[in-house]
Amino acid sequence: MRGEPDFANAWWMRFLDKTNAVVTGLTASVLLYTRSSAVAYFAAGAVVCSLTVKVVKRLVRQPRPVATIRGKRKTSYGMPSTHSATITFYAAYITLACLCLPILPSLPDSLATRIVPPAVVLPWAATIAVSRTWLGHHTWPQVAAGCACGLLFSPIWFSLWTRGANDYGRLLEQALFGRS
């Protein structure tokens, strides 16, 4: 209709369609800045979560929606949504880390360091997950299943870190950077 915004071509929709590059770039930047095995472990968890969901997709083999807002149809399967799973993993893991882990030595030791990351990542993750339907890449059940996968995977991955993998991380940091 005349006078209505062009939803499909809005700048923020194009931005949301490219969030995988934005999130990957931000993760790489934080890893390079902190040079922390904890951040490397977190990033590896996001990759493992993504790969796990891709395996589930091949088993379930549910197609994506036929119509897409952006005009191009993806040919891979849609159930569950990999983007939704991975960004939910990010949001849940970052929240757990901010609540339960010591602050990294390369970051400021303040209450804001514990509050700001979840305050930013939780609404951003929800927006990214919902955008998968707005963009026509997934159905609501595919997004919900992806979010469930991320929510299930993050505490398991976090538990592995807090129950022993962090010891290996300290050894790695000591060997690479002389940290104790």
C-alpha angles and dihedrals in degrees: 000000000000116000095022119117118258095248096185094054099041111130092237092054090052088049092050090049089059099044093118089068093043094049092044091050093049091048091050090049093052090047092051092045097048099030085205128158087211091061091044089051090049091050090048088052091055090052093047090048090051093048092047091053091048089056090050089050091056091050096047095039096192112163124237121248114289097227121059128189095217092053099243125096120215115227099210123092121273109211112119110015110240093201091052093047094048097045090046088051088053094050096045096043094047090049092049091047093050092049100041114021131073115258113264113257091237092059129072113268101232142118089254090062087061098041107037100058095055091040089057102035099046098060091036091053091048090051092049092049093049091045089065088073094038088055091048094240096118145014122243093257090051091052092045091050090049092051090049090053091051092047091051096044100047099063090045092052091043091051091053089055096048094044099055116313089090089065089061089046091057091050090050093050090048092051095045103035106014091247122149 
